[in-house]
Amino acid sequence: MSVRLVIINFQGGGLKKNENLRKGLAREAKEEIGCKIKVIEEIGFIKEYRDKFKLLQKSYCYLARVEGKKGKPKFTTKEINKKFKIVWVGLERAIILISKNRIKDY
């Protein structure tokens, strides 16, 4: 039997000192997915408590467009070992993928 684990992980991270949300998003996009982006609009805010980690997480969600060529991600050793890859999909497809892969125990 073969089991395939699908993890959907959005680009993200923390803010540096004196950095606003949009600048932090642009920096994280360049660092994590190797792309320069243009933020189009804010599309939501998620506030969730992650029981497994005893953590209150705040996520700011934006719609953005890649400017120029898509770059190469800077995966961590752990991500490389787990064979992470970047998959580009449109908004509608992303919603379907997220709906099918809900994590219930975090």
Rosetta silent file (secondary structure, phi, psi, omega in degrees, C-alpha in Angstrom):
SEQUENCE: MSVRLVIINFQGGGLKKNENLRKGLAREAKEEIGCKIKVIEEIGFIKEYRDKFKLLQKSYCYLARVEGKKGKPKFTTKEINKKFKIVWVGLERAIILISKNRIKDY
SCORE:     score description
SCORE:     0.000 S_00000001
   1 L     0.000  138.029  179.436    0.000    0.000    0.000 S_00000001
   2 L  -112.825  132.413  178.351    1.270    3.457   -0.855 S_00000001
   3 L  -118.204  129.100  179.400    0.329    6.534    1.177 S_00000001
   4 L  -114.335  119.628  178.668    0.908    9.999   -0.175 S_00000001
   5 L   -90.846  125.271  177.761    0.868   12.874    2.278 S_00000001
   6 L  -107.932  120.803  177.271   -0.194   16.172    0.773 S_00000001
   7 L  -115.901  123.897  176.632    0.809   19.251    2.672 S_00000001
   8 L  -104.048  116.786 -175.374   -0.430   22.595    1.458 S_00000001
   9 L  -127.865  120.045  178.975    1.777   25.296    2.853 S_00000001
  10 L   -86.280  149.886  176.117    1.411   28.909    1.936 S_00000001
  11 L   -61.339  139.651  179.261    4.360   31.215    1.809 S_00000001
  12 L  -176.873 -176.070  179.874    4.581   33.244    4.982 S_00000001
  13 L   161.674 -170.932 -178.198    6.674   34.281    7.911 S_00000001
  14 L   -96.126  168.955  178.186    7.201   36.958   10.483 S_00000001
  15 L   -92.082  144.728  173.045    7.811   40.649   10.221 S_00000001
  16 L   -87.323  164.613 -179.653   11.182   42.250   10.804 S_00000001
  17 L   -54.801  135.285  178.707   11.550   45.350   12.966 S_00000001
  18 L    62.187   27.530  179.873    9.944   48.435   11.357 S_00000001
  19 L  -112.733  131.069  176.589    8.462   46.349    8.512 S_00000001
  20 L   -85.251  173.336 -175.146    4.792   46.646    7.526 S_00000001
  21 H   -59.305  -45.761 -177.198    2.672   43.698    6.361 S_00000001
  22 H   -67.052  -39.653  177.592    3.022   44.357    2.622 S_00000001
  23 H   -67.631  -39.153  177.245    6.785   44.837    2.779 S_00000001
  24 H   -63.852  -40.141  177.847    7.105   41.695    4.894 S_00000001
  25 H   -62.862  -45.801  179.672    5.033   39.747    2.371 S_00000001
  26 H   -61.783  -42.504  179.410    7.198   40.940   -0.521 S_00000001
  27 H   -65.050  -46.096 -179.797   10.406   40.028    1.358 S_00000001
  28 H   -63.628  -37.647  177.809    9.097   36.594    2.356 S_00000001
  29 H   -62.406  -43.159  179.288    7.981   35.873   -1.228 S_00000001
  30 H   -64.681  -43.156 -178.668   11.475   36.665   -2.495 S_00000001
  31 H   -69.365  -45.561 -170.171   13.106   34.546    0.228 S_00000001
  32 H   -89.377  -33.901 -178.672   10.765   31.541    0.160 S_00000001
  33 H  -122.411    3.301  173.327    9.634   31.229   -3.451 S_00000001
  34 L    70.437   25.486 -175.954   12.228   33.344   -5.240 S_00000001
  35 L  -125.161  143.955  169.151    9.724   35.775   -6.748 S_00000001
  36 E   -86.356  134.899 -178.139    9.171   39.477   -6.806 S_00000001
  37 E  -126.022  160.396  171.563    5.476   40.178   -6.247 S_00000001
  38 E  -120.681  120.674  179.123    3.014   43.018   -6.491 S_00000001
  39 E   -74.264  128.930 -179.983    0.286   42.987   -3.836 S_00000001
  40 E   -93.381  -50.716  178.332   -3.126   43.538   -5.391 S_00000001
  41 E  -165.635  158.921  172.880   -5.353   43.517   -2.313 S_00000001
  42 E   -78.564  135.881 -178.510   -5.897   42.098    1.145 S_00000001
  43 E  -117.733   -4.779  177.257   -8.399   39.230    0.966 S_00000001
  44 E   169.230  171.929  179.191   -8.727   38.158    4.579 S_00000001
  45 E  -139.536  132.764  179.862   -7.472   37.662    8.091 S_00000001
  46 E  -122.513  128.350  176.452   -7.417   34.373   10.000 S_00000001
  47 E  -120.393  116.771 -175.894   -7.027   34.130   13.752 S_00000001
  48 E  -138.349  147.418  175.331   -6.683   30.551   14.977 S_00000001
  49 E  -102.716  122.653 -178.265   -5.570   28.752   18.076 S_00000001
  50 E   -98.632   97.568 -176.324   -3.377   25.722   17.322 S_00000001
  51 H   -52.719  -45.362 -175.610   -3.949   23.323   20.228 S_00000001
  52 H   -56.602  -34.127 -176.961   -1.086   21.003   19.316 S_00000001
  53 H  -107.885   -0.116 -176.592    1.430   23.862   19.661 S_00000001
  54 L    51.330   54.365 -170.448   -0.439   25.984   22.247 S_00000001
  55 E  -135.298  132.604  170.779   -0.134   28.868   19.805 S_00000001
  56 E   -93.446  117.378 -177.524   -2.359   31.737   18.712 S_00000001
  57 E  -111.059  132.741  175.963   -1.624   32.289   15.032 S_00000001
  58 E  -114.153  124.478 -178.360   -2.635   35.375   13.068 S_00000001
  59 E  -121.620  126.572  176.582   -2.532   35.084    9.279 S_00000001
  60 E  -102.480  127.417 -173.225   -2.995   37.996    6.896 S_00000001
  61 E  -111.865  132.484 -177.562   -4.033   36.893    3.419 S_00000001
  62 E  -130.480  152.662  169.563   -3.317   38.825    0.239 S_00000001
  63 E   -98.163  128.972 -177.296   -3.863   38.438   -3.457 S_00000001
  64 E  -140.359  160.679  178.756   -0.612   39.133   -5.309 S_00000001
  65 E  -121.700  139.184  176.571    0.824   38.799   -8.783 S_00000001
  66 E   -72.095  133.627  175.750    4.301   37.576   -9.698 S_00000001
  67 E  -107.801  123.691 -178.769    6.360   40.255  -11.429 S_00000001
  68 L    83.242 -158.098 -177.570    8.949   38.971  -13.863 S_00000001
  69 L   -77.503  148.757  174.411   10.171   35.396  -13.961 S_00000001
  70 L   -73.459  132.032 -178.262    9.311   32.853  -11.308 S_00000001
  71 L   -91.473 -169.563  179.150   12.381   32.147   -9.226 S_00000001
  72 L  -103.145  138.705  179.715   13.621   29.083   -7.401 S_00000001
  73 L   -71.019  155.240  174.574   12.561   28.397   -3.809 S_00000001
  74 L  -106.499   81.996 -178.651   15.083   28.341   -0.974 S_00000001
  75 L   -72.970  148.008  172.823   14.030   25.123    0.738 S_00000001
  76 L   -76.196  166.831  177.516   15.364   24.158    4.129 S_00000001
  77 H   -58.447  -41.576  179.257   17.215   20.846    4.496 S_00000001
  78 H   -61.362  -43.463  179.213   14.100   19.382    6.125 S_00000001
  79 H   -66.094  -38.736  177.685   11.920   20.503    3.193 S_00000001
  80 H   -63.331  -45.556 -179.928   14.419   19.085    0.681 S_00000001
  81 H   -63.183  -30.869  178.948   14.476   15.748    2.520 S_00000001
  82 L   -89.750    6.270  176.541   10.668   15.645    2.468 S_00000001
  83 L    60.769   41.450  175.672   10.726   16.426   -1.285 S_00000001
  84 L   -62.063  150.823  173.421    8.812   19.682   -1.044 S_00000001
  85 L  -149.336  155.152  176.361    8.024   21.398   -4.319 S_00000001
  86 L   -89.602  130.295  176.444    6.322   24.572   -5.451 S_00000001
  87 L  -124.016  120.384 -179.341    3.130   24.022   -7.437 S_00000001
  88 L   -91.495  123.480  177.451    1.578   27.044   -9.103 S_00000001
  89 L  -136.857  159.605  175.672   -2.222   26.990   -9.348 S_00000001
  90 L   -75.890  171.232 -176.950   -4.941   29.554   -9.841 S_00000001
  91 H   -58.797  -46.456 -178.021   -7.201   30.760   -7.044 S_00000001
  92 H   -60.657  -44.137  179.157  -10.096   28.419   -7.890 S_00000001
  93 H   -66.487  -38.011  178.364   -7.822   25.347   -7.943 S_00000001
  94 H   -61.261  -41.943  179.279   -6.155   26.440   -4.689 S_00000001
  95 H   -62.075  -42.924  178.439   -9.559   26.586   -2.976 S_00000001
  96 H   -62.470  -47.098 -179.152  -10.368   23.051   -4.175 S_00000001
  97 H   -61.197  -42.656  179.654   -6.998   21.688   -2.984 S_00000001
  98 H   -64.934  -41.911 -179.506   -7.350   23.297    0.428 S_00000001
  99 H   -62.723  -32.697 -178.369  -10.888   21.984    0.827 S_00000001
 100 H   -83.128  -15.148 -172.602   -9.750   18.421    0.110 S_00000001
 101 L  -125.010   52.262  179.660   -6.750   18.508    2.479 S_00000001
 102 L   -78.380  132.836  176.467   -8.001   19.830    5.802 S_00000001
 103 L   -91.534  132.574 -174.033   -5.835   19.072    8.831 S_00000001
 104 L  -106.910  -12.002 -173.289   -7.941   18.196   11.865 S_00000001
 105 L  -123.099   50.900  174.175   -5.413   17.784   14.685 S_00000001
 106 L  -125.832    0.000    0.000   -3.380   20.897   15.088 S_00000001
